[in-house]
Amino acid sequence: MATKASSCQINDAPSVRERIEALYNHSKLFEMTAGCPQLGIHETFGREWALCLAHVEGEVHQCGRVVEDYLRKNAQREEPAPSEAEYKSVMNDLVNALLLHGRIVKTSPKMSSSTPPSMASMNKYRVNSLVNKPGMRSANGELASMYGQEGDSIPSNLAAVDDEGLSPMALFIRDWLLNPLVDVIATPSQDLLMRLPVYRRRYQEKEEDSNGRFINSNTISAAANAFVYVLAILILIAPIATFNVVKEQSLRIIIMPLFCLLLAASAQLMGSDAMPWYTIVIG
């Protein structure tokens, strides 16, 4: 019966050949992911983890009842002597069910709290998964449309294998400064240059050997550190300049706590990685 059920195609479930073709057709995506781990996007399977947890809890209860019944029956002296093999089998079923339950409980929170991919990584993954092509299947064999179209919001059930480890300041620079800069200036300029045959040939050769328009995380972190220096110096200069302008003592008493709050809030927003540099500048 299980064989019959597995052979049936449920809804849009891919066949074995379609899954093999999906893996083969996305070999370039795998190569890009090896060089750029941020493209290692996966599903978190929140519903499936909850389903499996409920199932395993049921198995634990069932094995527990079997053990209790076995112990109650075989604790009686009137019963025939139980075999060691049967005893170990009954107890090991409960042990295995408990161990499996512990593995699911330990792993499922990690999946649910996984870091979502950046918009740049998500769009790159969508482009290489050919989400615009109707009926196209992604590397896992499912329909590529599940990832959404380029520019759409990132689905909540997706996460990244490598979260880049960027600080809050680095994330701010990437998402609000560098990415808009690339979209507004770099991309239109490159599209204009692509009309030149010489540049187009050279760009296509470089594109084959690269991972596309990705800015190295080390570059973003360096820019974030420089931004931390500038911001820390400005925050340090602001109260000094204000106190030089404000002469009244009562106003100075009011302004001083405000700058203290600004100093603490800015240090918190910059992230733990930036704290040593921030402390050096302020100190």
C-alpha positions as CSV (number, residue, x, y, z in Angstrom):
1,M,0.0,0.0,0.0
2,A,2.9,2.3,0.8
3,T,4.3,1.6,-2.7
4,K,1.1,2.5,-4.4
5,A,0.8,5.8,-2.4
6,S,4.4,6.8,-3.2
7,S,3.8,6.2,-6.9
8,C,0.9,8.5,-7.1
9,Q,1.5,12.1,-8.1
10,I,-0.1,14.4,-5.5
11,N,-1.0,17.9,-6.9
12,D,2.1,19.3,-8.5
13,A,4.5,16.9,-7.0
14,P,7.5,16.3,-9.3
15,S,8.3,12.9,-10.8
16,V,11.7,11.3,-10.2
17,R,12.9,12.3,-13.6
18,E,11.8,15.9,-13.1
19,R,13.8,16.0,-9.8
20,I,16.8,14.7,-11.6
21,E,16.4,17.2,-14.4
22,A,16.0,20.0,-11.8
23,L,19.3,19.1,-10.1
24,Y,21.1,18.9,-13.5
25,N,19.7,22.1,-14.8
26,H,20.7,24.1,-11.8
27,S,24.4,23.0,-11.7
28,K,25.4,26.6,-12.4
29,L,23.5,27.7,-9.3
30,F,25.4,25.2,-7.2
31,E,28.7,26.4,-8.4
32,M,27.7,30.0,-7.7
33,T,26.6,29.0,-4.1
34,A,30.0,27.3,-3.5
35,G,31.7,30.7,-4.2
36,C,29.0,32.8,-2.6
37,P,27.4,31.0,0.4
38,Q,24.8,33.8,0.7
39,L,23.0,32.1,-2.2
40,G,22.5,29.0,-0.1
41,I,18.8,29.7,0.4
42,H,16.6,27.0,2.0
43,E,13.2,26.5,3.5
44,T,12.6,26.4,7.2
45,F,9.6,23.9,7.0
46,G,7.8,25.3,10.1
47,R,4.6,23.4,9.4
48,E,6.4,20.2,8.7
49,W,8.5,20.5,11.9
50,A,5.3,21.0,14.0
51,L,3.7,18.0,12.3
52,C,6.7,15.8,13.0
53,L,6.9,17.0,16.6
54,A,3.3,16.1,17.2
55,H,3.8,12.7,15.5
56,V,6.9,11.8,17.6
57,E,5.1,12.9,20.8
58,G,2.4,10.5,20.0
59,E,5.0,7.8,19.5
60,V,6.5,8.6,22.9
61,H,3.1,8.2,24.6
62,Q,2.4,5.0,22.7
63,C,5.8,3.5,23.6
64,G,5.4,4.6,27.2
65,R,2.1,2.8,27.4
66,V,3.6,-0.4,25.9
67,V,6.5,-0.2,28.5
68,E,4.1,0.3,31.4
69,D,2.0,-2.6,30.3
70,Y,5.0,-4.8,29.7
71,L,6.4,-4.0,33.2
72,R,3.1,-4.6,34.9
73,K,2.6,-8.0,33.3
74,N,6.2,-9.3,33.7
75,A,6.6,-8.1,37.2
76,Q,4.3,-10.9,38.3
77,R,6.1,-14.0,39.5
78,E,3.3,-16.2,38.1
79,E,4.2,-15.1,34.5
80,P,6.8,-17.0,32.4
81,A,10.3,-15.6,32.6
82,P,10.6,-12.7,30.1
83,S,13.3,-12.9,27.4
84,E,16.1,-10.4,27.4
85,A,15.6,-9.7,23.7
86,E,11.9,-8.8,24.2
87,Y,12.8,-6.7,27.2
88,K,15.4,-4.7,25.3
89,S,13.2,-4.3,22.3
90,V,10.3,-2.8,24.3
91,M,12.6,-0.4,26.3
92,N,14.7,0.6,23.2
93,D,11.6,1.6,21.3
94,L,10.8,4.1,24.1
95,V,14.5,5.3,24.2
96,N,14.6,5.8,20.5
97,A,11.3,7.7,20.4
98,L,12.6,10.0,23.2
99,L,15.9,10.6,21.5
100,L,14.1,11.5,18.3
101,H,11.8,13.8,20.2
102,G,14.9,15.6,21.7
103,R,16.5,16.0,18.3
104,I,13.4,17.6,16.8
105,V,12.9,19.9,19.8
106,K,16.6,21.0,19.6
107,T,16.6,21.5,15.8
108,S,13.3,23.1,15.1
109,P,14.0,26.3,17.0
110,K,17.2,26.7,15.0
111,M,15.3,26.5,11.8
112,S,12.5,28.9,12.9
113,S,15.1,31.5,14.0
114,S,17.3,31.2,10.9
115,T,18.4,34.5,9.4
116,P,16.4,35.4,6.3
117,P,18.4,36.1,3.1
118,S,19.1,39.6,1.9
119,M,17.1,41.1,-0.9
120,A,20.2,41.0,-3.2
121,S,20.8,37.3,-2.5
122,M,17.1,36.5,-2.9
123,N,16.8,38.3,-6.3
124,K,20.0,36.6,-7.5
125,Y,18.6,33.2,-6.5
126,R,15.4,34.0,-8.3
127,V,17.2,35.0,-11.4
128,N,19.2,31.8,-11.5
129,S,16.2,29.7,-10.6
130,L,14.4,31.1,-13.7
131,V,11.3,32.1,-11.7
132,N,10.0,34.0,-14.7
133,K,9.7,30.9,-16.8
134,P,6.3,29.3,-16.5
135,G,6.3,25.7,-15.1
136,M,10.1,25.9,-14.3
137,R,11.2,23.8,-11.4
138,S,13.8,25.0,-8.9
139,A,16.7,23.0,-7.7
140,N,14.6,21.1,-5.2
141,G,12.2,20.0,-7.8
142,E,9.3,22.2,-6.7
143,L,7.9,25.0,-8.9
144,A,10.3,27.9,-9.0
145,S,7.3,30.3,-8.6
146,M,7.3,29.5,-4.9
147,Y,10.2,31.9,-4.4
148,G,8.3,34.9,-5.9
149,Q,9.3,37.2,-8.7
150,E,12.4,39.4,-8.7
151,G,11.8,42.4,-6.4
152,D,9.0,40.8,-4.4
153,S,9.2,40.6,-0.6
154,I,11.1,37.6,0.8
155,P,8.8,34.7,1.8
156,S,8.8,34.1,5.5
157,N,9.6,30.4,5.1
158,L,13.0,31.0,3.6
159,A,16.4,31.4,5.3
160,A,20.0,31.7,4.3
161,V,22.8,29.2,5.1
162,D,25.2,32.1,5.5
163,D,23.8,35.2,7.0
164,E,27.1,37.2,6.2
165,G,27.5,38.1,9.9
166,L,27.1,41.8,9.2
167,S,26.6,44.3,12.0
168,P,23.5,46.4,12.1
169,M,25.5,49.4,10.8
170,A,26.8,47.3,7.9
171,L,23.3,46.1,7.1
172,F,22.1,49.7,7.0
173,I,24.9,50.7,4.7
174,R,24.3,47.8,2.4
175,D,20.5,48.1,2.2
176,W,20.1,51.9,2.3
177,L,23.3,53.2,0.7
178,L,25.1,50.7,-1.4
179,N,22.2,48.8,-2.9
180,P,20.3,52.1,-4.0
181,L,23.6,53.4,-5.3
182,V,24.1,50.3,-7.5
183,D,20.4,50.4,-8.7
184,V,20.4,54.1,-9.5
185,I,23.9,54.7,-10.8
186,A,25.9,51.6,-11.5
187,T,23.2,49.5,-13.2
188,P,21.9,52.1,-15.6
189,S,25.5,53.0,-16.5
190,Q,26.4,49.4,-17.1
191,D,23.2,48.9,-19.2
192,L,24.3,51.9,-21.3
193,L,27.8,50.5,-21.8
194,M,26.4,47.1,-22.7
195,R,25.3,48.6,-26.0
196,L,29.0,48.8,-27.0
197,P,30.1,45.5,-28.6
198,V,33.6,45.6,-27.1
199,Y,32.4,46.2,-23.5
200,R,29.6,43.6,-23.9
201,R,32.1,40.8,-24.9
202,R,34.4,41.7,-22.1
203,Y,31.6,41.8,-19.5
204,Q,30.2,38.5,-20.6
205,E,33.6,36.9,-20.2
206,K,34.0,38.3,-16.6
207,E,30.4,37.4,-15.7
208,E,31.1,33.7,-16.5
209,D,34.0,33.7,-14.0
210,S,32.3,35.7,-11.3
211,N,29.3,35.5,-9.0
212,G,27.5,38.6,-10.4
213,R,27.0,42.0,-8.9
214,F,27.9,41.1,-5.3
215,I,29.8,43.5,-3.0
216,N,32.2,41.6,-0.7
217,S,31.1,41.5,2.9
218,N,34.6,42.6,4.0
219,T,34.2,45.8,1.9
220,I,30.8,46.5,3.5
221,S,32.2,45.9,7.0
222,A,35.1,48.3,6.3
223,A,32.7,51.0,5.2
224,A,30.6,50.4,8.3
225,N,33.7,50.8,10.6
226,A,34.5,54.1,8.8
227,F,30.9,55.2,9.3
228,V,31.1,54.3,13.0
229,Y,34.2,56.6,13.4
230,V,32.5,59.5,11.7
231,L,29.3,59.1,13.6
232,A,31.0,58.7,16.9
233,I,33.1,61.9,16.3
234,L,30.0,63.8,15.4
235,I,28.1,62.6,18.5
236,L,31.1,63.7,20.6
237,I,31.3,67.1,18.9
238,A,27.6,67.8,19.1
239,P,27.3,68.3,22.9
240,I,30.6,70.3,23.1
241,A,29.4,72.7,20.4
242,T,25.9,72.9,22.1
243,F,27.4,73.7,25.5
244,N,29.5,76.5,23.9
245,V,26.4,78.1,22.5
246,V,24.0,77.5,25.5
247,K,25.3,79.5,28.4
248,E,22.3,79.1,30.8
249,Q,23.0,76.5,33.4
250,S,19.4,75.2,33.6
251,L,19.3,74.5,29.9
252,R,22.7,72.7,30.1
253,I,21.3,70.4,32.8
254,I,18.3,69.5,30.6
255,I,20.4,69.0,27.4
256,M,23.1,66.8,29.1
257,P,20.8,63.8,29.7
258,L,19.4,64.0,26.2
259,F,22.9,63.7,24.7
260,C,23.6,60.8,27.1
261,L,20.6,59.0,25.8
262,L,21.7,59.7,22.2
263,L,25.1,58.3,23.0
264,A,23.7,55.1,24.5
265,A,21.1,54.6,21.8
266,S,23.6,55.1,18.9
267,A,26.1,52.6,20.5
268,Q,23.3,50.0,20.8
269,L,22.2,50.5,17.2
270,M,25.8,50.1,15.9
271,G,26.0,46.5,17.1
272,S,28.3,44.6,19.4
273,D,31.1,44.3,16.7
274,A,31.4,48.1,16.4
275,M,31.5,48.7,20.2
276,P,35.3,48.5,20.6
277,W,35.9,51.0,17.9
278,Y,33.1,53.2,19.2
279,T,34.5,53.1,22.7
280,I,38.0,54.0,21.5
281,V,36.7,57.1,19.7
282,I,34.4,58.3,22.5
283,G,37.0,57.5,25.1
